Amino acid sequence: MNSLTKEQSAAVESCGKVIVSASAGSGKTFVMIEKLVKAIAGGADLDEILAVTFTKKAAAQMKEKLRSALIARMDGADEETKTKLKIQLSKISSADISTIHSLCARLIRTYFYVLDADAGFDIISADDATAKDLKSRAMDALFDRLYEEDSKDFKLLLSCFVKKRSDNSLRKLVLEAYNAVRSCAHYEIVLENAENLYTEKGFNLVCGEYGKILSNKFKRLIYAVQSFKNGFVISKNADVYNIIFDEMLSALETCANGGLFVEKPPIVSTKKPVSRAGDSMADRIASDNFKAFKDEISKKYKSLCSDLENAENERKYFFESGKIAVAFSRLLLQFDTEYTAVKRDENKLDYNDLEHLTLKLLADERVRGEINSTYKYVFVDEYQDVNPVQEEIISGLGREVFLVGDVKQAIYGFRGSRSQFFADKLKDFSRGAGSALKLSNNFRSSDGVLYFVNAVFSDIMRLDTCGIDYANDGVMLA
């Protein structure tokens, strides 16, 4: 790929806050390197540039590609330009091209006094042996204290989760929930405000949101019935089959449009016509296919209808579960305090600590000002894989910001990453908050492969299934 396409050129020449939706094989790394080189050739110093990737290997590769690109730029350049580029080449090894956690660690070591922390901390992974030992010690200390205090909240949780006179299930649940909640920005505030969620307003909000989900599921069944009906052909008793189709559609439409607690009618009341020996083979096959389809729709319909009781009972369940949720939120906060104390005694921080402490640094106006005066240019690769904390960190950095990602390649949801941040920012920038661009040309695959991929994902990647409109939002491969 020796020259830039029109889309690539627009991305390289862009200024200000820019987000680029880069499809697979579209040369996004090539574009990012070209943009870095353009900034340096235009007078930017590597000391002013921050480039964030999501693996150490990717960071190392970016440095090498940048080194090669700068050397290539020197060919044919005048002596003054060569001298400037040589200075920048000498800085590549120490340049701030790194993972977001390496960035966070550097900032914490630089501004440790703001956080009242020890700059000589060790970094541990949440899953390594050291972290597991520290968590176990924190959990033992917390549970021993709570048993002695005879806490009301703790007794409620034990009544729900103790099995065979063992609290291991509760301990395991605390660890799983703690790992999940730490990917949220300001998780302490979220947990502290848990009680405020379990109100009449909260109940109505949950009912409203779940009602939308359930309505969409019924609408998908409506679509399935209509599609099957349109292709259904039978020579005998066609009018009776049509009555059954109408009954199915009527029941589904009542549930889809009547609200969460509408009385659910039977899916079918008319009996299927009995197949007779004189029926043709085609009619018998059609009848068997109809029965199989109707039984499947009836099964799905019943499963959706059985999810709910009446509004009064559901309201009671909601507030009863709220007591447990609030007690559990308080337990998570207590574990957080205990675990933080144990880590502080050992002078260790895990990766979540690095993110949350960096957020605290950016909340300090003076510190944030110094960081932003240092990094005038911010580049972020694989932006679709940021979690809520990382998103807030990145949003607090830089005046010249270049974000690159692809919602179709989001793979770290299990670690708290949310590609929705990328999709939302793409929309915001499209409306004027910045520049929203795309790289849609795939240089890796043949036209046949691209046609097949587009056909498949246009059907399955929709707003109602995954929040992405593959066919209409400019994310198709070209």
Order of alpha helices (4+ residues) and beta strands (2+ residues): alpha-beta-alpha-beta-alpha-alpha-beta-alpha-alpha-beta-alpha-alpha-alpha-alpha-alpha-alpha-alpha-alpha-beta-alpha-alpha-beta-alpha-beta-alpha-beta-alpha-alpha
